[in-house]
Amino acid sequence: MSDRLFSPYLLRKILVYSTEGLNGDGLIQNYLSLAYLGNWLRSIWNNFFVTHSLSIPEFDLSIGLGADVITTLNFYILGDPLNLLSFFVPIRYTEILYHVLVIVRLYLAGIAFYVYCLYHSYESRQILPGVLIYVFSFYTISISVLHPHFLNPLISFPLILLGIDKILKEKKPFLFILSCALSAICNFYLFYMMTILMFIYGILRYVQYHRANFRFPAMICEAGKFTGYYIVAIMMAAPIFLPSAAAILGSKRTGIKDTWA
């Protein structure tokens, strides 16, 4: 498996993962979704400015045996602001855009991690080696070829943690709310996993900041505030987040049987 993951770098091939039979998630899911998104956005633009009607295609029979566009694309591509660039890129250049976005995501992940460390007053000589490890770990090198959208948590999660610190230290919830809303829009499943980690991080940070005068009722009160901010973020992301969450929870992969079957 590892030779297939690293071969694009070693043999100067494309970063779209595929097998010899032109299979593989990188090609048949992520690349095609990016190309489809560009066409979908251009069709909305054309409907609005050419035919003067705000018509957003919500169902497409060409997706499998027919599927909802928003819930289908959200897991792979829809919701990520970077992918909106596909609007400006014709299908024949989608491969180039795909490569560029992989590099941009890695770059933004490094910046997010750097900003988080800088907030906690680490020195640059300590931060830069950490950034290199963070950005060029085995996970990032392999997942950037298989599923580029799995790099998005590396960008948003440090900002979410930084938002938690800002609430605890400065009583400023804006970064936390915006980061959570963006993460929820990008991908329901990844946001769900980050929610578990941010909950654990928040408890540990609160105990650390209030070690001298720790009181359990005060921590519960603070947790209530965090929950309120979290709900605001979910409400901001609701138009895309809720339909996607419902689709995934109703998927056969979750083990939930269809009520009509």
Backbone torsions as a table, in degrees:
resi	resn	phi	psi	omega
1	MET	NA	-41.1	-175.2
2	SER	-63.7	-34.3	-179.9
3	ASP	-65.3	-32.6	177.9
4	ARG	-71.4	-34.4	-178.2
5	LEU	-71.8	-39.4	-174.5
6	PHE	-93.6	-11.3	-177.9
7	SER	-59.1	-33.9	178.6
8	PRO	-58.9	-34.4	-179.1
9	TYR	-79.6	-41.4	-175.2
10	LEU	-75.4	-36.3	-174.7
11	LEU	-104.8	7.9	177.7
12	ARG	57.8	43.1	174.6
13	LYS	-97.2	-177.8	-179.1
14	ILE	-73.6	162.2	-179.1
15	LEU	-91.0	6.4	177.6
16	VAL	-88.3	110.4	-175.3
17	TYR	-67.4	128.5	176.1
18	SER	-154.6	158.7	177.9
19	THR	-96.4	-179.6	179.8
20	GLU	-64.2	-26.5	178.2
21	GLY	-88.2	20.8	-177.9
22	LEU	54.6	44.1	177.6
23	ASN	-117.6	-174.2	179.6
24	GLY	108.0	143.0	-174.3
25	ASP	-61.8	-35.4	-179.0
26	GLY	-59.0	-40.1	-177.3
27	LEU	-84.8	-53.4	-170.1
28	ILE	-83.7	-10.0	178.6
29	GLN	-117.0	-63.2	-171.0
30	ASN	-73.8	-46.1	179.7
31	TYR	-64.8	-46.9	-179.9
32	LEU	-65.0	-34.7	178.6
33	SER	-66.1	-39.2	178.7
34	LEU	-64.8	-42.9	177.8
35	ALA	-64.7	-41.5	179.7
36	TYR	-63.6	-41.3	-178.8
37	LEU	-60.8	-41.8	178.4
38	GLY	-59.6	-45.9	177.9
39	ASN	-63.6	-40.1	-178.4
40	TRP	-64.0	-44.1	178.9
41	LEU	-66.0	-39.5	179.4
42	ARG	-68.1	-31.9	177.3
43	SER	-67.6	-37.9	177.0
44	ILE	-64.6	-43.4	177.9
45	TRP	-60.8	-44.6	-179.7
46	ASN	-63.9	-41.8	179.4
47	ASN	-62.2	-36.8	-174.4
48	PHE	-79.2	-43.3	-172.8
49	PHE	-98.0	-17.0	179.1
50	VAL	-102.1	-53.0	179.5
51	THR	-91.1	-5.5	176.7
52	HIS	58.1	43.4	175.8
53	SER	-139.6	132.6	179.3
54	LEU	-83.1	84.6	-178.3
55	SER	-114.4	115.0	-179.6
56	ILE	-107.9	112.0	178.6
57	PRO	-61.1	120.4	-176.3
58	GLU	-110.3	-13.3	-179.7
59	PHE	-141.1	136.5	-176.3
60	ASP	-135.8	122.7	179.8
61	LEU	-74.0	-12.6	179.4
62	SER	-82.9	-8.3	176.5
63	ILE	-91.1	104.0	-176.9
64	GLY	61.0	-126.7	175.2
65	LEU	-97.5	14.8	-176.0
66	GLY	116.0	128.0	-176.0
67	ALA	-156.7	158.2	174.6
68	ASP	-70.4	129.1	-173.8
69	VAL	-66.9	-48.7	-173.5
70	ILE	-65.3	-48.2	-178.0
71	THR	-70.1	-28.9	178.6
72	THR	-72.6	-44.2	-176.1
73	LEU	-80.6	-21.7	-173.9
74	ASN	-61.6	-39.5	-178.6
75	PHE	-63.9	-34.0	-174.8
76	TYR	-95.4	-43.7	-163.0
77	ILE	-147.0	-35.4	-174.2
78	LEU	-75.4	134.3	-179.4
79	GLY	110.8	-26.9	177.6
80	ASP	-77.9	118.0	-178.1
81	PRO	-57.6	-31.7	-178.8
82	LEU	-63.3	-33.3	-177.6
83	ASN	-73.0	-11.2	175.8
84	LEU	-64.9	-17.9	176.7
85	LEU	-63.9	-19.5	178.5
86	SER	-61.3	-21.8	177.2
87	PHE	-59.0	-35.8	-175.6
88	PHE	-91.4	-3.2	-172.7
89	VAL	-113.7	119.4	175.6
90	PRO	-62.1	159.5	-175.9
91	ILE	-57.5	-36.7	-176.4
92	ARG	-65.9	-16.5	179.0
93	TYR	-109.5	9.7	-178.3
94	THR	-61.3	-35.4	179.4
95	GLU	-59.5	-41.1	178.7
96	ILE	-65.5	-45.2	177.9
97	LEU	-59.0	-42.0	179.2
98	TYR	-55.9	-47.0	-179.5
99	HIS	-64.8	-45.2	-177.9
100	VAL	-61.5	-42.2	-177.7
101	LEU	-67.1	-32.2	175.0
102	VAL	-60.9	-46.4	-179.6
103	ILE	-66.3	-41.6	-179.6
104	VAL	-63.5	-40.5	179.2
105	ARG	-63.5	-42.6	177.8
106	LEU	-62.8	-40.1	179.4
107	TYR	-64.7	-45.1	179.6
108	LEU	-67.0	-33.6	176.2
109	ALA	-62.3	-42.0	177.6
110	GLY	-63.7	-40.9	178.6
111	ILE	-64.2	-44.5	-179.7
112	ALA	-60.9	-43.4	178.9
113	PHE	-65.8	-38.8	179.2
114	TYR	-63.7	-44.3	-180.0
115	VAL	-62.9	-41.3	179.2
116	TYR	-61.4	-46.7	-179.5
117	CYS	-67.0	-37.2	-179.8
118	LEU	-64.2	-35.9	178.8
119	TYR	-62.3	-32.6	-179.7
120	HIS	-93.0	17.2	169.2
121	SER	65.1	30.8	170.9
122	TYR	-75.5	150.7	178.2
123	GLU	-79.4	155.2	-177.4
124	SER	-60.2	-36.5	180.0
125	ARG	-67.9	-17.7	174.5
126	GLN	-90.9	-34.4	-174.8
127	ILE	-74.8	-45.1	-172.3
128	LEU	-60.2	-43.3	174.7
129	PRO	-62.4	-36.1	177.4
130	GLY	-65.0	-38.1	178.2
131	VAL	-63.0	-43.6	-179.9
132	LEU	-62.6	-41.3	178.0
133	ILE	-67.0	-40.7	-178.7
134	TYR	-64.4	-43.1	-174.2
135	VAL	-82.0	-34.4	-173.9
136	PHE	-113.4	39.0	173.3
137	SER	-76.9	171.3	178.8
138	PHE	-62.3	-35.6	-179.8
139	TYR	-59.7	-49.8	-176.0
140	THR	-67.3	-38.7	-178.5
141	ILE	-66.5	-41.8	-177.9
142	SER	-78.8	-43.5	-174.3
143	ILE	-72.9	-25.2	179.0
144	SER	-65.9	-23.9	177.0
145	VAL	-88.5	-39.9	-176.6
146	LEU	-77.5	-56.7	-176.0
147	HIS	-139.8	89.8	-177.1
148	PRO	-57.1	-30.3	-177.7
149	HIS	-69.3	-14.2	175.7
150	PHE	-75.0	-4.5	174.0
151	LEU	-82.1	-18.4	-175.8
152	ASN	-59.0	-38.6	176.8
153	PRO	-60.4	-27.2	177.8
154	LEU	-67.0	-22.2	176.9
155	ILE	-88.5	-48.8	-172.1
156	SER	-80.5	-32.6	-173.7
157	PHE	-64.8	-44.1	175.0
158	PRO	-59.3	-33.6	178.7
159	LEU	-70.9	-35.9	175.8
160	ILE	-64.0	-45.1	178.7
161	LEU	-63.5	-39.4	176.9
162	LEU	-64.4	-36.7	176.4
163	GLY	-63.4	-38.5	176.5
164	ILE	-62.2	-44.4	178.8
165	ASP	-62.7	-38.9	-179.8
166	LYS	-67.0	-33.7	176.7
167	ILE	-67.6	-45.1	-176.8
168	LEU	-69.6	-34.2	-174.4
169	LYS	-99.6	-35.3	-172.9
170	GLU	-119.7	-4.5	-178.3
171	LYS	60.2	37.0	179.4
172	LYS	-116.2	108.6	-173.7
173	PRO	-93.0	-2.0	-169.1
174	PHE	-63.7	-45.0	-179.0
175	LEU	-63.9	-40.0	178.9
176	PHE	-62.8	-46.1	-178.0
177	ILE	-64.8	-46.7	-177.6
178	LEU	-66.1	-40.5	-180.0
179	SER	-66.6	-41.6	178.3
180	CYS	-66.6	-40.9	179.7
181	ALA	-62.8	-44.4	179.6
182	LEU	-64.1	-41.5	179.4
183	SER	-64.8	-39.3	179.7
184	ALA	-67.0	-35.4	178.5
185	ILE	-69.9	-38.4	-175.6
186	CYS	-66.8	-46.9	-175.5
187	ASN	-163.8	121.1	-177.2
188	PHE	-63.4	-46.7	-173.8
189	TYR	-65.7	-45.1	-179.3
190	LEU	-65.9	-35.9	178.0
191	PHE	-66.6	-37.1	177.3
192	TYR	-60.5	-43.0	178.8
193	MET	-66.9	-39.5	178.9
194	MET	-67.7	-30.7	178.8
195	THR	-61.0	-42.4	178.3
196	ILE	-60.8	-44.8	-177.6
197	LEU	-70.2	-37.7	-179.6
198	MET	-69.4	-30.3	176.6
199	PHE	-64.6	-45.6	178.6
200	ILE	-64.8	-42.7	-179.8
201	TYR	-62.3	-42.2	-179.4
202	GLY	-61.2	-41.3	178.8
203	ILE	-64.4	-46.2	-178.3
204	LEU	-64.0	-42.0	180.0
205	ARG	-67.0	-39.7	180.0
206	TYR	-62.9	-44.9	178.2
207	VAL	-61.5	-39.6	179.8
208	GLN	-65.7	-44.5	-176.9
209	TYR	-73.1	-24.6	-176.5
210	HIS	-119.7	34.6	-177.1
211	ARG	-63.1	-37.3	-176.0
212	ALA	-72.9	-35.2	-177.2
213	ASN	-129.0	46.3	-177.0
214	PHE	-69.2	131.6	175.1
215	ARG	-136.6	128.1	-176.0
216	PHE	-62.8	-44.8	178.1
217	PRO	-58.0	-36.9	178.8
218	ALA	-66.3	-36.5	178.7
219	MET	-66.9	-38.6	177.4
220	ILE	-63.6	-39.4	178.4
221	CYS	-63.6	-43.1	179.0
222	GLU	-65.6	-37.7	177.8
223	ALA	-63.0	-35.4	176.7
224	GLY	-63.1	-38.5	177.2
225	LYS	-64.6	-44.2	178.4
226	PHE	-60.3	-40.0	179.1
227	THR	-63.2	-39.3	177.3
228	GLY	-63.2	-44.7	177.9
229	TYR	-63.2	-38.8	-179.8
230	TYR	-64.4	-41.4	179.1
231	ILE	-65.9	-38.1	176.6
232	VAL	-60.6	-42.5	178.6
233	ALA	-62.9	-42.1	178.5
234	ILE	-63.1	-40.3	179.2
235	MET	-64.4	-36.8	178.0
236	MET	-65.6	-35.3	-177.6
237	ALA	-92.6	-1.3	-170.2
238	ALA	-54.3	-40.9	-176.9
239	PRO	-56.8	-31.3	177.7
240	ILE	-104.7	-37.5	-174.2
241	PHE	-65.7	-48.9	-174.3
242	LEU	-66.2	-47.2	176.6
243	PRO	-61.0	-37.7	179.6
244	SER	-67.7	-41.3	178.3
245	ALA	-63.3	-42.7	179.5
246	ALA	-63.5	-38.8	-179.7
247	ALA	-66.3	-41.7	-178.8
248	ILE	-70.4	-41.9	179.8
249	LEU	-66.3	-25.2	177.8
250	GLY	-92.1	2.8	-179.3
251	SER	-74.5	154.1	179.2
252	LYS	-66.7	-20.6	179.0
253	ARG	-66.8	-23.6	179.7
254	THR	-81.0	-10.8	179.7
255	GLY	85.7	5.1	179.4
256	ILE	-86.9	124.9	-177.7
257	LYS	-79.0	145.1	175.9
258	ASP	-68.0	135.6	-177.2
259	THR	-69.5	-22.9	-177.5
260	TRP	-91.1	-7.4	-176.1
261	ALA	-77.2	NA	NA
